Amino acid sequence: MIKDPIVEEVRKVRHQIEEEFGSNVKKHIEHICKEQRKHPERLISRQPRMLKCKKVA
């Protein structure tokens, strides 16, 4: 199997998160919300795009 450095880094970060918050999803989400409030300039907000629908004959 080929080792992908990006996949390895994502797994490493995931393991760090698991160590910090265990399996407590609520604490993890609270942490994410706190970080978003601290750094609002890092958030991206995009307008929804309209779906392209096929014309019905």
VEXPA-292843 format. One record per residue (C-alpha): residue in three letters; residue number from 1; z, y, x. Coordinates in steps of 0.1 Angstrom, whole numbers, padded with zeros to 4 digits. Last residue first. Example, Ala and Ser with C-alpha at 12.3 -4.5 7.8 and 13.67 -1.06 7.14 Angstrom:
{ser,2,{0071,-0011,0137}};
{ala,1,{0078,-0045,0123}};
END
This chain:
{ala,57,{-0227,0179,-0399}};
{val,56,{-0192,0186,-0386}};
{lys,55,{-0192,0210,-0357}};
{lys,54,{-0171,0197,-0328}};
{cys,53,{-0139,0215,-0322}};
{lys,52,{-0130,0234,-0291}};
{leu,51,{-0092,0237,-0292}};
{met,50,{-0078,0272,-0289}};
{arg,49,{-0058,0279,-0258}};
{pro,48,{-0021,0286,-0259}};
{gln,47,{-0011,0317,-0239}};
{arg,46,{0006,0310,-0206}};
{ser,45,{0040,0317,-0194}};
{ile,44,{0048,0309,-0158}};
{leu,43,{0083,0312,-0144}};
{arg,42,{0091,0322,-0108}};
{glu,41,{0098,0358,-0117}};
{pro,40,{0126,0346,-0140}};
{his,39,{0146,0335,-0110}};
{lys,38,{0184,0335,-0119}};
{arg,37,{0177,0327,-0156}};
{gln,36,{0154,0298,-0146}};
{glu,35,{0181,0285,-0122}};
{lys,34,{0207,0285,-0150}};
{cys,33,{0183,0267,-0174}};
{ile,32,{0175,0240,-0148}};
{his,31,{0213,0235,-0141}};
{glu,30,{0219,0231,-0179}};
{ile,29,{0191,0206,-0180}};
{his,28,{0207,0186,-0152}};
{lys,27,{0242,0187,-0168}};
{lys,26,{0227,0174,-0201}};
{val,25,{0208,0147,-0183}};
{asn,24,{0240,0131,-0169}};
{ser,23,{0226,0101,-0151}};
{gly,22,{0240,0112,-0118}};
{phe,21,{0238,0149,-0115}};
{glu,20,{0238,0155,-0078}};
{glu,19,{0229,0120,-0066}};
{glu,18,{0201,0117,-0092}};
{ile,17,{0188,0151,-0082}};
{gln,16,{0187,0141,-0046}};
{his,15,{0169,0108,-0056}};
{arg,14,{0143,0128,-0075}};
{val,13,{0138,0151,-0045}};
{lys,12,{0131,0121,-0023}};
{arg,11,{0108,0105,-0049}};
{val,10,{0088,0138,-0051}};
{glu,9,{0086,0139,-0013}};
{glu,8,{0073,0103,-0010}};
{val,7,{0047,0109,-0037}};
{ile,6,{0035,0140,-0017}};
{pro,5,{0035,0120,0015}};
{asp,4,{0013,0092,0000}};
{lys,3,{0020,0059,0017}};
{ile,2,{-0009,0035,0013}};
{met,1,{0000,0000,0000}};
END
